[in-house]
Amino acid sequence: MSVSPDSLVTEVELLRNRVVELEAQLLARADASGVIARLRERVKELSTLYRESYLADQTRSTPEDYFYEIVALLPPGWQYPEDCCARLLVNGQTYATPNFVESAWQQSCTVVVQGREIGMVTVAYLSAHPPADEGPFLAEERSLINEIAKRIGQFIERRQTETARRHLAAIVESTEDAILSESLDGIVQTWNAAAERIYGYT
């Protein structure tokens, strides 16, 4: 069976075109894989923020419980969770994952309450990883640690405000002086026990 040179040229052209098509498909798959990997990272970060919000809303938990749970939820939010550790310093107290060690590969953010730096959140890798936006860390991980530090500060401020409110309420209730609050229309809205006794409010 004899094959003409023209048919060979045509077949080679067809094969080249098929190779180009296959390369394009491979590139598209690689791009899709990259997009999927990036989306998985965003889901992990959003899950971390969601879990922090849930923890912050648990009114029965103590601040210490919240701090320990925060450091436990941080590593799963980072790109290499199996090689990640976290620490939170707040007012001289340390809360850390059991595997935490100072590392050459770490990022930190200060915790600020009412304009004062009162602590720091640190996330570290225990070994080297490929370079990203900030050492081995992604730009989104920088945003995440900044947001977590901000939320910790807000949690502390909220707890301080609640404590101060309870303290003031106890003072108001225990005083022998009548204390009333009125609306702008002059209608009495709240009163303490002494006002009840003195004025007969019930």
TIMI-316175 format. One record per residue: x, y, z of N, C-alpha, C in turn. Coordinates in steps of 0.02 Angstrom, whole numbers, padded with zeros to 5 digits, always signed. Layout:
TIMI-316175
XYZXYZXYZ...
***
This chain:
TIMI-316175
+00042-00058+00000+00000+00000+00000+00044+00061+00000+00033+00102-00047+00074+00161-00056+00035+00222-00032+00072+00266+00001+00041+00328+00028+00073+00387-00007+00031+00431-00030+00057+00489-00066+00085+00540-00018+00134+00580-00040+00162+00632+00002+00108+00683+00023+00061+00697-00020+00009+00746-00002-00034+00720+00055-00050+00655+00053-00092+00627+00107-00053+00625+00173+00013+00614+00169+00054+00616+00230+00055+00687+00260+00063+00736+00217+00063+00806+00240-00004+00822+00273-00058+00800+00241-00125+00812+00268-00133+00778+00336-00110+00717+00340-00116+00680+00403-00073+00712+00458-00013+00734+00441+00029+00768+00490-00005+00832+00514-00035+00869+00468-00071+00930+00486-00129+00914+00534-00165+00861+00517-00221+00841+00561-00196+00822+00631-00140+00786+00634-00112+00767+00698-00088+00829+00737-00057+00876+00702-00034+00938+00736-00094+00976+00765-00147+00981+00724-00207+01015+00748-00237+00980+00809-00236+00913+00807-00262+00875+00864-00220+00887+00926-00153+00890+00917-00108+00904+00973-00124+00973+01003-00134+01022+00960-00151+01090+00983-00216+01089+01022-00266+01052+00996-00331+01046+01031-00322+01014+01100-00283+00960+01103-00272+00926+01166-00235+00970+01216-00185+01007+01192-00149+01053+01236-00196+01106+01264-00240+01132+01221-00289+01182+01244-00335+01153+01297-00357+01091+01286-00400+01058+01335-00363+01048+01402-00299+01028+01397-00260+01019+01458-00251+01085+01495-00237+01138+01458-00231+01204+01490-00296+01225+01523-00351+01214+01489-00417+01231+01518-00430+01192+01581-00412+01128+01581-00421+01087+01641-00375+01111+01697-00313+01129+01680-00267+01154+01731-00293+01220+01760-00319+01264+01717-00348+01327+01741-00407+01312+01786-00450+01266+01766-00508+01248+01806-00486+01219+01873-00435+01178+01873-00409+01149+01935-00384+01204+01981-00349+01253+01952-00324+01310+01992-00381+01351+02021-00432+01362+01982-00490+01400+02006-00524+01361+02062-00532+01297+02053-00564+01255+02105-00522+01257+02169-00456+01252+02163-00413+01254+02222-00420+01321+02258-00421+01375+02220-00429+01442+02251-00497+01448+02285-00548+01422+02254-00615+01425+02284-00618+01383+02348-00584+01327+02349-00582+01286+02410-00549+01325+02467-00497+01362+02451-00463+01403+02502-00510+01457+02529-00549+01489+02484-00596+01541+02505-00650+01511+02550-00673+01451+02534-00723+01417+02575-00696+01404+02645-00633+01382+02649-00602+01371+02715-00599+01436+02755-00580+01490+02722-00575+01555+02756-00643+01578+02780-00694+01572+02737-00762+01592+02757-00788+01549+02813-00772+01485+02812-00792+01440+02867-00761+01462+02933-00698+01483+02930-00664+01507+02990-00700+01568+03018-00718+01615+02975-00753+01675+02997-00823+01658+03024-00856+01611+02992-00923+01590+03016-00917+01559+03085-00868+01515+03095-00860+01482+03160-00841+01532+03214-00801+01583+03196-00784+01635+03245-00847+01672+03265-00890+01689+03218-00952+01725+03233-00996+01683+03279-00999+01619+03266-01039+01574+03308-01011+01574+03379-00945+01567+03386-00914+01567+03452-00926+01632+03489-00920+01688+03454-00929+01754+03486-01001+01763+03511-01049+01731+03479-01119+01737+03499-01138+01692+03557-01094+01647+03577-01110+01602+03632-01101+01640+03698-01156+01666+03725-01152+01709+03784-01131+01671+03847-01142+01607+03848-01125+01569+03909-01051+01550+03912-01016+01554+03857-00946+01535+03858-00905+01591+03890-00852+01571+03924-00808+01621+03955-00760+01648+03902-00731+01706+03914-00681+01730+03866-00625+01680+03854-00604+01645+03907-00550+01596+03900-00571+01540+03853-00633+01516+03860-00657+01464+03814-00655+01489+03742-00679+01551+03732-00679+01581+03666-00608+01585+03638-00560+01608+03678-00491+01615+03654-00461+01548+03635-00472+01496+03676-00446+01430+03659-00478+01403+03595-00542+01414+03588-00576+01389+03528-00554+01427+03465-00539+01491+03473-00514+01531+03416-00449+01502+03391-00401+01490+03436-00337+01464+03412-00345+01394+03381-00393+01355+03404-00405+01289+03375-00435+01294+03305-00475+01345+03292-00507+01349+03226-00464+01384+03174-00409+01416+03194-00367+01451+03145-00330+01405+03096-00293+01355+03118-00255+01314+03069-00297+01285+03012-00358+01260+03024-00396+01234+02967-00414+01286+02915-00410+01350+02932-00425+01403+02884-00367+01421+02839-00307+01394+02853-00248+01411+02814-00235+01358+02760-00191+01375+02714-00179+01334+02655-00151+01265+02673-00108+01261+02724-00077+01197+02743-00095+01182+02816-00157+01163+02829-00180+01155+02898-00142+01101+02938-00119+01049+02904-00084+00995+02938-00016+01017+02964+00010+01073+02941+00076+01098+02960+00071+01166+02993+00012+01182+03019-00002+01249+03043-00015+01248+03119+00003+01302+03152-00011+01310+03223-00030+01383+03235-00060+01396+03294-00084+01464+03307-00075+01481+03381-00069+01547+03393-00063+01571+03462-00099+01638+03467-00130+01649+03525-00162+01713+03540-00135+01737+03607-00107+01797+03607-00086+01829+03669-00136+01884+03684-00165+01883+03745-00213+01934+03765-00200+01953+03837-00185+02016+03848-00173+02043+03915-00124+01999+03955-00071+01978+03923-00020+01938+03957-00034+01864+03961-00093+01842+03940-00111+01770+03941-00098+01740+03872-00077+01678+03871-00062+01643+03808-00112+01586+03798-00139+01584+03738-00184+01530+03716-00154+01505+03651-00138+01440+03648-00104+01414+03588-00124+01343+03573-00116+01325+03509-00126+01255+03490-00068+01215+03522-00078+01151+03537-00026+01112+03571+00040+01110+03532+00037+01116+03466+00098+01111+03426+00130+01178+03411+00109+01232+03445+00135+01298+03427+00209+01305+03446+00248+01329+03398+00317+01349+03409+00330+01412+03367+00376+01453+03391+00397+01510+03350+00428+01482+03287+00417+01516+03232+00439+01489+03167+00464+01545+03122+00503+01527+03073+00525+01576+03023+00468+01592+02976+00416+01551+02976+00360+01560+02929+00297+01574+02969+00289+01636+02989+00229+01655+03028+00205+01724+03009+00141+01736+03023+00112+01802+03014+00072+01818+03076+00071+01883+03093+00038+01905+03154-00002+01968+03142-00048+01980+03187-00087+02042+03186-00104+02061+03258-00099+02125+03274-00114+02147+03342-00189+02148+03354-00207+02137+03417-00277+02142+03440-00283+02210+03475-00330+02250+03452-00339+02317+03478-00407+02322+03512-00408+02351+03573-00470+02363+03609-00470+02436+03630-00520+02473+03608-00527+02544+03624-00462+02582+03610-00432+02569+03553-00373+02605+03531-00308+02581+03562-00310+02532+03606-00250+02506+03639-00233+02436+03614-00169+02424+03601-00147+02356+03582-00146+02314+03646-00185+02261+03646-00188+02219+03706-00167+02147+03693-00150+02132+03630-00130+02064+03615-00109+02055+03543-00099+01992+03525-00078+01976+03457-00100+01905+03438-00122+01898+03376-00138+01833+03347-00081+01814+03301-00057+01752+03307-00003+01728+03264-00022+01660+03235-00011+01653+03171-00019+01588+03137+00049+01572+03106+00072+01509+03116+00138+01491+03091+00136+01422+03057+00184+01413+03011+00195+01348+02982+00256+01317+03015+00255+01253+03024+00310+01218+03058+00367+01202+03010+00354+01205+02945+00407+01193+02895+00395+01237+02834+00444+01238+02790+00441+01282+02731+00388+01259+02682+00359+01308+02647+00310+01295+02594+00326+01341+02536+00300+01328+02477+00315+01371+02420+00296+01444+02433+00335+01490+02405+00321+01561+02414+00252+01579+02386+00219+01625+02421+00154+01651+02398+00157+01727+02402+00104+01758+02424+00102+01831+02427+00142+01862+02484+00142+01828+02542+00178+01852+02601+00215+01792+02630+00276+01781+02607+00311+01719+02624+00269+01661+02597+00255+01611+02639+00214+01556+02615+00138+01569+02621+00120+01629+02643+00050+01645+02655+00017+01681+02597-00046+01666+02586-00085+01699+02534-00108+01767+02557-00121+01812+02510-00147+01879+02528-00213+01872+02566-00254+01823+02547-00318+01812+02581-00308+01790+02653-00253+01755+02667-00239+01735+02736-00219+01795+02778-00186+01844+02747-00171+01907+02782-00237+01941+02800-00282+01944+02752-00348+01975+02766-00385+01937+02821-00379+01871+02819-00413+01830+02869-00386+01842+02939-00320+01842+02947-00292+01852+03014-00308+01923+03039-00308+01972+02994-00326+02040+03014-00398+02043+03038-00443+02009+03002-00514+02009+03021-00525+01972+03086-00490+01917+03096-00496+01879+03159-00472+01922+03217-00416+01957+03209-00390+02000+03263-00441+02055+03279-00470+02084+03227-00521+02137+03237-00581+02109+03275-00603+02049+03256-00661+02019+03289-00647+02000+03362-00586+01979+03376-00567+01964+03445-00571+02028+03486-00545+02084+03459-00550+02148+03493-00622+02168+03505-00665+02158+03456-00736+02175+03464-00769+02130+03517-00750+02067+03518-00777+02021+03569-00758+02045+03639-00695+02064+03648-00671+02088+03713-00708+02152+03732-00714+02199+03686-00750+02261+03700-00822+02247+03720-00856+02202+03685-00925+02184+03702-00930+02156+03772-00884+02111+03788-00884+02081+03855-00870+02133+03909-00824+02179+03896-00810+02233+03944-00871+02277+03954-00906+02293+03900-00966+02334+03904-01021+02298+03943-01030+02234+03931-01080+02195+03968-01064+02193+04043-01000+02184+04059-00979+02183+04129-00992+02250+04162-00974+02304+04128-00985+02372+04155-01060+02385+04164-01101+02364+04116-01173+02373+04122-01202+02335+04181-01181+02273+04191-01205+02234+04248-01183+02266+04313-01121+02291+04315-01096+02324+04375-01137+02386+04391-01150+02428+04341-01191+02488+04352-01262+02470+04372-01290+02418+04342-01358+02396+04360-01360+02374+04433-01309+02339+04456-01306+02318+04526-01302+02378+04572-01263+02428+04553-01258+02489+04594-01325+02524+04598-01358+02531+04540-01423+02565+04538-01474+02527+04580-01474+02461+04577-01523+02422+04615-01508+02423+04690-01446+02428+04709-01429+02424+04780-01429+02491+04816-01433+02546+04780-01431+02612+04813-01496+02626+04850-01493+02667+04900-01552+02688+04938-01586+02748+04906-01554+02777+04855-01583+02835+04820-01629+02810+04764-01683+02848+04754-01730+02832+04700-01698+02852+04633-01697+02806+04586-01670+02820+04520-01724+02801+04469-01741+02849+04426-01793+02840+04375-01764+02857+04307-01792+02826+04256-01776+02849+04188-01842+02866+04155-01842+02920+04117-01903+02944+04084-01892+02948+04009-01948+02943+03973-01945+02955+03900-01942+03030+03888-01933+03050+03827-01933+03122+03810-01999+03155+03826-02053+03115+03830-02119+03141+03846-02131+03147+03921-02081+03129+03961-02088+03133+04034-02121+03072+04065-02128+03018+04028-02159+02957+04054-02105+02914+04085-02116+02894+04148-02068+02851+04184-02067+02783+04150-02006+02762+04132-01999+02698+04097-01968+02644+04142-01917+02661+04180-01886+02613+04224-01871+02646+04291-01864+02605+04343-01849+02630+04409-01815+02575+04448-01782+02596+04502-01749+02546+04544-01792+02530+04605-01768+02484+04646-01807+02462+04705-01820+02519+04753-01772+02564+04762-01782+02621+04807-01839+02666+04782-01843+02677+04716-01898+02717+04688-01964+02683+04700-01965+02617+04694-02027+02579+04709-02049+02591+04780-02002+02587+04826-02016+02595+04897-02039+02666+04912-02003+02716+04884-02017+02786+04900-02081+02810+04866-02089+02795+04801-02145+02822+04762-02202+02773+04752-02192+02711+04771-02246+02662+04764-02253+02634+04694-02201+02639+04651-02206+02610+04584-02208+02534+04589-02246+02505+04545-02247+02431+04542-02247+02408+04471
***
